[in-house]
Structures are given as structure tokens and as C-alpha cells.
Amino acid sequence: MASEINDDDAIGRAAQGDRESFGLLYDRYVERIYNYIYYRTGNHHDAEDLTARVFTRAMKHITSYQDRGVPFSAWLYRIAHNLVANWHRDNSRRQELPLEDGYGLTGEVEMPEARLMRSEEQRALLQVIYGLPEDRQQLLILKFVEHLSNAEIGKIMGRTEGAVKSLYHRTLLSLRDEIEIRNEEQRKTNGR
Amino acid sequence: MNIRTLFSRLQHKDLSRLEARLDSAFRPVGPRPEFVKRLRFELLPPARRHLLGIAAGGWQVVMLTAAGLVSVALLLHNGLRMAAAVLGALGLLRHARKSNAAQSAVPMKTVRQ
């Protein structure tokens, strides 16, 4: 069964030209890579385009892939990170806030007003997050979308677990401060 | 409880609330199934032999190959026979012309009485 083949075996076979093994890796990681890119770009169109480029590049270079003690997913995330960084540079535009209805909401039944308020809060939070440096955005997405541990994130970002933990703490503090500043500005604007 | 401990606890509570908000904001959205399927097809198009419905290494491949070779051999054979027939016909024609020409050149003997 394909599901019984682990990543190392699949990578080894894919590197030898076994296309079905690469297909197996694709099936395992396409959603994760897509989610990561979606939150880095803010829209489905660019997320699809960049996801396609990630796997095209991965397939092209799979024969030269070397196991350096880093998971295969880390290699894919690095490709994704580089492509997104290039995308930001080439487009020179701010990340879009996701506009799709029902974005990030659970399946619970809510009153439309409560739903709208929650959606606006989420948008406001994401707007602050998109103002952070890229490495901090990457950290938050890997932690809260992919639910990776500090050790796993460290392998992807090329940092130690301790460095990731420290960066995470600093990120939360700066995020909190930024939110407070924006809330204060909002209060002043509303008070006028 | 000293001020430092109190501040630390408040900060911890603050950050915990922020983490809860982040958890709520970052929900996996997932790609469209059509996109996933289409990209897979583009990256890994099915092999042509599968499109023809012929399994790799199957007996059908052997039979088709044999049939092709026999057809080519028959074509060559017929072609050679045709060429031989044409050459033969040309040869006969030339011989006939020569014979006619030779008969015309010999003078008729007159009988003198």
C-alpha cells in the first residue's frame, strides 16, 4: 500500500525516477504547502500559482536531494519560503487580507452579527501580522496553521529550537504591543 | 506576591489570550480539490502506453511488433517482385526492337531467272 511507504523510501525512489513515489509525496504535502503559501500571500490565486511552482521545482531537483537530517517537508517549506519572498519582491505589494466568506470560521451556527464581528477581529489581527518581518510571519504560520513544534520549525528555518522559542516569545510581545497601539489609535479616532 | 511576579503572571495571561486569538485566526483553508487534481496531472501525466490501453510488456505488444515486422517483410518482397517484373518487361521490349531492326537491315535476295 502506498500509505505504508515512509518519506525516506519515497524520496529514494523518486530520486531514481519513480514518478509515482513523487506523486505520493505530493499527495502528502500539497495541502500543507498550500496553507503556508495562502497565509503568506493572502489569496487563493497566488497560492495556487506558487504551490504549483514549489512542486515543479521540487520534482526538477528531487534527483539531487540529499538527506541532511532535515525532514523532506522542511525542504519543501524552504522552497516555498524562497518563492514567496521572490513574489513579494517582484510584486512589491502588501499581502492581501483574505476576502472569502466564512474565512477561518468554525462550522458552528452563529448569528450573522457575531460572525461578522469575529471575522473583522480576525482580519484586524492578520493585518497586524502581515506588518511583521517575514521570518516572524513564517514562524506564526508554521506554529498555528501547521501546528509544528519549535524543533520542527527550527529545522525549517535553519535555527535551533531555543532560538525559535526565543523568537516566538519576542514575536508575541511585539504583536501584543502593536495591537495595543492600533487599538489606542482606533479609540482616538472613534472618540473624535 | 512581588511586583515582578505579578507582572510576569499578567504578561503570561496576556500572551495566552493572544495565542488563543492567533489559533482562531489561522485556520487551515485547504486548496480546491480540482486544483490538486489538475496539478498532479500536470506534474505526473499518465504514460502514453496507458493512454493506448496497452500494458507495458504485455503479449499484445509482442503480437503488434511481430505483425509490423511481417508487414514490412511482405511489402519488401512484393516490391522486389514488382521491380523484377518491370525489368523483365523492359528487357523483352528491347529485345523485340533489336530483332525488328536486324530484319529490316538484311537486303532481300532477288531471284534472277
Interface residues (C-beta under 8 A of the other chain):
Chain A: R19 E20 F22 G23 Y26 D27 V30 E31 Y34 N35 Y38 Y39 H44 A47 E48 T51 A52 F55 T56 M59 P98 E100 Y103 G104 L105 T106 R118 E121 Q122 L125 L126 I129 L140 I141 F144 V145 L172 L173 L175 R176 I179
Chain B: D14 L15 L18 E19 R21 L22 D23 S24 A25 F26 R27 P28 V29 G30 P31 R32 F35 V36 L39 R40 E42 L43 L44
